[in-house]
Each structure stands twice: as C-alpha cells, then as structure tokens.
Amino acid sequence: MASRREITKKFAREYANAGKVEKGRLLDELVHATGWARDHARRAIRAANARKGAVHQQDRKPRPRKFSYDALVVLQEVWRLSGQPSGKYLAAIMDDTLERLIRFRELGKVDPRVSAEVLGEVRSMSAATIDRYLKPHKDAAYPVALSGTKPSHILRSSIPTRTSMDAPLLVPGFLELDTVAHCGHTLKGEFLRTLTATDPVAGWTMLRTIRNNAYVHVHGALEWMTKHAPAPVAGLDFDNGSEFMNWGVIAWADTREIPLTRGRPYKHNDNAHVEQRNGDWVRKHAFRYRYETDAEMALLNELWGLVMARKNHLLPCVKATGWTHMKSGRKKRVYDAPRTPYQRLLDAGALDQTTAARLAREHERLNPARITKRINQIQRHLIDLATARTQRTRPAA
C-alpha cells in the first residue's frame, strides 16, 4: 500500500495539469501498475490532489481585510435593522436602506462610526462579501416542523392540477395558498394557523392568522386577502389539504368566478413559492412554538402587518426566468435581478390609480428600523407566552 500511495502521488502531480487525453493515459498506467479498478484509481488521484491542496492552503497567509472595522459594524447594524436579508438581497437595496436609516436617524449606536468613507465602503460591498462577513451572525438552526396537511380524497377529480412544469405565469393576480400550523411539538388539540397567499409573478405575499382550519375562519381569511390584494385575484392554487378542498371554498370561488387549481400530492415543488414564504416569512418570524389564544392571534396578525410592509416594500426577491447549461453539461437556473414585490407590481402595470396612490403613500412612510424594533418586541412577547404555556403544561416532578 505504501508503494501504491507513492505511485499515486507521482501520477497526481501530472494528472492535475494534464488534458483529457493525457489524463486517460495516466489512468491506464496507474491501473496497470496498481491493479486497481479505473474508478478507484481516479478517486485515489483526486484524493491525493486534495491532500496536497490542503497542505498548500495551510501554508498560505490569510488575506488582509479589504474593509475597515467601522464598515463591518455599520453593515451588521444595517443588516439587523433591515430584517436580516441575504447578501444578494441586501446588496440590491443597500442605497435605499441606508438613505432611509439616515433620514429617520436610526443608526443611533453606530452613528459615531458613520462617515462618507464608511458609507462608501458599505455601498461597495458585493453580495458574496456581505454574506462572508455576516456569516457568524447568521448561523442558526431551525428544527423540522410538523405538518398539519391532511390529504382530501373528495373533489380531487373536479379541480385541475397545476404542476411545476407548466408554463410560467406572466400577469400578477394568481395566488398560491397554504396554511402553517402553529402546533409546537404536537398536533393534538386546537391551535392557531396562518394562511399564506403569494403571487408567483410579483412576489407580493399576504399573511393572516386564523383560529383553525374550519371553513368559517378560512372563508374570513380569503375575504380579507381578496380585499387587500393589490391586483384583482385571477386564480387560486393550493395543495390537497381539506381546508381548501371542500365544497364551501369551491362555492365561494365559483360565486366570485375565481378559477381553482391544485398541486400533486407530495410534490411540494408544485407550490414552491408559497412553501418558500412559509419558511422565510412565517417560521422565521413566528418561530415554531405553539399558539392557541386570541391574544396570541392578535399579536401574530400585528406581526404579519409589519412583516408584509418590510418584505413587500423594502426587501427584494428574485424570479426564475429560464435555464442555462454549465460547462459540465448540467442545467442551471437563471434568475433576474433582485427587485421588491412593490417594484415588480409597478413594472407590470397591474395597479389601478387608487391602489397605486395608496401603496405609494405607504411606501414613503416606511421606516425599516422602526419596523424591526416592533417586530422584535412582538417576538419577545410571543416567546414569553410560549414559555409560560410550557411551564404550565410541564408534568410535576
């Protein structure tokens, strides 16, 4: 084995810089010399190169920081006050966010570090640089949540399916729906649920917490969403849960001439947009605790108003526009430039004059720092309520 390792090291040096034909010849020689299978020989060469690269990386001196410490501190505060977006999204809204935070005087504790040079450094950071510098502050793990969706076997044949492979939507107004169960660690008993509706074209999303999945509550949430949707509702798409697949919801949609579609069972990619919002909007802000009471429902709905203002108006999202191929031949998704859902609605010309004026007034008044502070207050209150419930239900020693 020692001889084989030495031979492999020798071939690895040449293999790393060889062309395709030469690599094939080197593999043939290594197979002949060691008796290995060709696939095993290829893996051995790559492993030898990897070990060699690791040694070189240890010897390499770390690069000096390009940005000052003041710029990093300001970046952390801007990231926190804007809702902790990823670097790709924060870089896209950096100019607008800095302008708002300075205008509303929200950079209080880092204000002594703010200067024209520091602001220039923060604005010049790329998305990858932002992610790299913020990584220690973003590492967090979320446990897997329980699912409250129960497949409905009725009405399935009467509702057409819409899959992830269908032609993409081009006009705003179509909504994907789903519910998130605030059940904590068990599905037993009654608990609150949040209804999520998102427009795949514009990215505009609405959230509403309800008592349970009974039709009277789902109906109320649907009425609220159709009333507050910026564009007329052109269709609804949902999974196979019984909260949507029932005669009451179908009759409600028929009365309003809203077409319905559903995804395939166990194919979450058919409702990919709303599934992403469930994690990034609902779970990230309301956590995975159990909520049951009217007070908690009021807090959650106040929280969603703030989250919708921040996510729909101030934080951008990307939209898949097609496919391309990498050099290896693998397919790769292509996305457009990050833009906020509000900007996408304006670009699409989907707003009537009254709605456009109302949203413009709301957009101008938004203070990202004030929104974040109130969100943090509500989150602390929800955590206290969940902690008190846990202590009451804990069995006696």
Residue pairs with C-beta under 8 A, 6 or more apart in sequence:
4 34
4 36
5 48
7 30
7 33
7 34
8 30
8 34
8 41
8 44
8 45
8 48
9 48
9 52
11 26
11 29
11 30
11 45
12 45
12 48
12 49
12 52
14 22
14 26
15 23
15 26
15 27
15 45
15 49
16 49
18 26
26 45
27 38
27 41
27 42
27 45
30 36
30 41
30 44
30 45
31 37
31 38
31 41
34 41
36 44
66 129
67 121
67 125
67 129
67 133
68 117
68 118
68 121
70 113
70 115
70 118
71 118
71 121
71 122
71 125
72 133
73 110
73 113
74 107
74 110
74 113
74 114
74 118
74 119
74 122
75 122
75 125
75 130
75 133
75 134
76 134
76 137
77 107
77 109
77 110
78 90
78 94
78 97
78 98
78 101
78 107
78 122
79 85
79 90
79 130
79 134
79 137
80 372
81 97
81 101
81 106
81 368
81 369
81 372
82 90
82 93
82 97
82 310
82 314
82 315
82 368
82 372
83 310
83 311
83 314
83 315
83 368
83 371
83 372
83 375
84 138
85 93
85 315
86 127
86 131
87 126
87 127
87 128
87 129
87 130
87 131
87 132
87 134
88 127
88 131
88 318
88 338
89 315
89 316
89 317
89 338
90 97
90 127
90 130
91 125
91 126
91 127
91 130
92 316
92 337
92 338
92 339
93 314
93 315
93 316
93 338
93 340
94 122
94 123
94 125
95 123
96 314
97 314
97 368
98 119
98 122
98 123
100 106
100 314
100 366
100 367
100 368
101 107
101 368
101 369
102 114
104 367
104 369
104 370
105 111
106 367
106 368
106 369
106 370
107 114
107 369
125 133
131 138
142 283
142 284
142 288
143 288
145 180
145 181
145 283
145 288
146 181
146 183
146 185
146 186
146 187
147 181
148 179
148 181
148 183
148 187
148 193
148 213
148 241
149 179
149 239
149 240
149 241
150 241
150 242
151 240
151 241
151 242
151 265
152 240
152 241
152 242
152 245
152 246
154 245
154 246
155 245
155 246
155 247
155 250
156 240
156 245
156 262
158 250
159 245
159 250
159 260
159 261
159 262
160 261
160 262
161 261
161 262
161 263
161 264
161 270
162 237
162 261
162 262
162 263
162 270
163 263
163 264
163 267
163 270
164 267
164 269
164 270
164 272
168 200
168 320
169 200
169 201
170 201
171 201
171 234
171 348
171 350
172 199
172 201
172 202
172 204
172 230
172 231
172 344
172 345
172 348
172 350
173 199
173 201
173 229
173 231
173 232
173 233
173 234
173 235
173 350
174 199
174 200
174 201
174 233
174 234
174 235
174 236
174 237
175 197
175 198
175 199
175 225
175 229
175 233
175 235
175 236
175 237
176 197
176 198
176 199
176 200
176 237
176 238
176 271
176 273
176 274
177 195
177 196
177 197
177 236
177 237
177 238
177 244
177 274
178 195
178 196
178 238
178 239
178 241
178 271
178 274
178 275
178 278
179 193
179 194
179 195
179 196
179 213
179 241
179 243
180 193
180 194
180 196
180 278
180 282
180 283
181 187
181 191
181 193
182 191
182 192
182 193
182 194
182 209
182 286
182 289
182 290
182 291
182 300
183 191
183 290
184 191
184 288
184 289
184 290
184 386
185 290
186 290
189 292
190 211
190 212
190 292
191 212
191 290
191 291
191 292
192 209
192 210
192 211
192 212
192 291
192 292
192 296
192 297
192 300
193 209
193 210
193 211
193 212
193 213
194 207
194 208
194 209
194 210
194 282
194 286
194 300
194 304
195 207
195 208
195 209
195 210
195 218
195 221
195 222
195 225
196 205
196 206
196 207
196 274
196 277
196 278
196 281
196 282
197 205
197 206
197 207
197 225
197 229
197 274
198 204
198 205
198 206
198 273
198 274
198 277
199 205
199 231
199 341
200 273
201 319
201 344
201 348
202 230
202 231
202 341
202 344
202 345
202 348
202 350
203 273
203 312
203 317
203 319
203 340
203 341
203 344
204 229
204 230
204 231
204 312
204 341
204 342
204 344
204 345
205 277
205 281
205 308
205 311
205 312
205 341
206 225
206 228
206 229
206 308
207 281
207 282
207 304
207 307
207 308
208 221
208 224
208 225
208 301
208 304
209 291
209 297
209 300
209 301
209 304
210 217
210 218
210 220
210 221
210 297
211 217
211 297
213 241
213 242
213 243
215 246
215 248
215 249
218 243
218 244
218 248
218 249
219 248
219 249
219 252
222 249
222 252
225 233
226 233
226 256
230 345
230 350
230 351
230 355
230 359
231 345
231 350
231 351
233 256
233 258
234 258
234 259
235 258
235 259
235 260
235 261
236 244
236 253
236 258
236 259
236 260
236 261
237 260
237 261
237 262
237 263
237 271
238 244
238 245
238 260
238 262
238 263
238 271
239 262
239 263
239 270
239 271
240 262
240 263
240 265
243 249
244 262
245 262
249 260
250 260
253 259
253 260
263 270
263 271
264 270
268 275
281 307
281 311
285 303
285 307
285 375
285 379
286 300
286 303
286 379
286 382
287 379
287 382
287 383
287 386
289 382
289 383
289 386
290 386
290 389
291 297
291 300
291 382
291 385
291 386
292 389
293 385
295 385
296 382
296 385
299 378
299 381
299 382
299 385
300 382
302 378
303 375
303 378
303 379
303 382
306 371
306 374
306 375
306 378
307 375
309 362
309 366
309 371
310 366
310 368
310 371
310 372
310 375
311 341
312 340
312 341
312 342
313 340
313 341
313 342
313 359
313 362
313 363
313 366
314 340
314 366
314 368
315 340
316 338
316 339
316 340
316 343
317 338
317 339
317 340
317 341
318 335
318 336
318 337
318 338
319 335
319 336
319 344
320 333
320 334
320 335
321 334
321 335
321 336
322 334
323 331
323 332
323 333
323 334
324 331
324 332
324 334
325 331
325 332
326 332
339 347
342 359
342 363
345 351
345 359
346 356
351 359
